Amino acid sequence: MKVLWFTNTACSASAKLNPNSYAGGWLSSLEKQLNKIPGIELNIAFYHNSSLSPFKYENSNYYPVYRKRNIVRELKKRLLNLESNESEEIQKLIDVVNKIEPDIIHIFGSEDNFGLIQSYINQPVVISIQGIINSIVEKLFSGIPKEITKRNEPLKSRLFLKTYDKQLKWFNSMAKRESEILKISKNIIGRTNWDRRVTSILSSKSTYYHVDELLRDEFYLYHWNSKDHSTIEYQIFTLSSNALYKGFETIVKTAQLLQNFTDHKFLWNVVGLSEKDNVVKIVLSWLKINLSNVNIRLWGKLPPDKFISIMLNSDVYCQVSHIENSPNSLCEAMYLGMPIVATHAGGTESMLENNHEGILVQDGDPFSIAGALLEIKKHPTRSIEMAKNARRRASLRHDPQKVVQDLIHSYEEITERK
């Protein structure tokens, strides 16, 4: 079977194209596993900011699609909320399809324009749901009000049209395109009740296939143990990003509550954010607070092996997002076997059973989150039991052989129906 992927990263070849990049992630793991299956020829197409010829890396064939970027075009896109070279890019994608002549095309994500090719080709296509822009738009300012971001954003962001208000307009443009893509999609791959329900509306004529995701390779090597770290201070871990909907303001508000109303010594480690990030600047300016005063440490972006060691030395994983589908970081914490507090947002209830594998709380509620974190600390026996349950479930869900078998079965069923 000749398979063509359209992806947002270069998967395993990210290491070749940019050795300093942490891109690739779980898709690299899936790529390696799929390449072990006899009779599968895997081709991967992705956008790249320089013109490269097709190449082979390890066992996959790569097809970089040149996406020209310059300052004028970027400013035009941000100002007018348009992708000025959309038709040109679609033609490049179609050219890749015609060159490879795949038996099936698998598009990862609905946020870019890959899915628009469905109107111009005959091959069967399946789209894996990652996040859904239409839902993100609804939750973008649910944690930090729009007027707060406008008032506290750095001058540099305003000058270069990189404000969150501009991002909302761009997201609305992306959401419109996403709706067009999902409306013409015949096959959807998802893994949560949330993405199944959302696509039942946005892609009402499609067939839904449940296929779980793999984890990054590094996480299969480790197991959290409560005895492996100091008990002097309570360590909380969160993996986040510069996106507003990831809930950084909730971390700060929760840490304030723990600092002001309890006697517990704690340290909140946040990987993926630094004080240079806009969302951090906005929140600190808004709440008029210094991170050291509420025991929050920002680590910036780290490679998996570096932040896994921080996770293993932490007491609890805490996810505070306002919207998610199946957050990789939550799944990774479950696989490690960590105690978990997570917001009941999007698809998390499909990942984690409340009070059995961790604690689910309302997003944007720092009081409830602080209480849940203390609950984990005060009841170590129960917390460790829930962590074991979480690891047991994650081990089954993210088993490489099972995931690849489910994916191949979906491919076969889609091509047979075609």
Secondary structure, DSSP 8 states (H G I E B T S, - for coil): -EEEEEESS-GGGHHHH-TT--TTHHHHHHHHHHTTSTT-EEEEEEEESS----EEETTEEEEEEE----HHHHHHHHHHT--TTHHHHHHHHHHHHHHH--SEEEEE-SSSSGGGGGGT--S-EEEE----HHHHHHHTTSSS-HHHHHHHS-HHHHHTT--HHHHHHHHHHHHHHHHHHHHT--EEEE-SHHHHHHHHHHTTTSEEEE------GGGGG----GGGS-SSSEEEEEE--S-GGG-HHHHHHHHHHHHHH----EEEEEES--TTSHHHHHHHHHHT--GGGGTEEEEES--HHHHHHHHHT-SEEEE--SS-SS-HHHHHHHHHT--EEEE--TTHHHHS-BTTTBEEE-TT-HHHHHHHHHHHHH-HHHHHHHHHHHHHHHHHHT-HHHHHHHHHHHHHHHHHH-
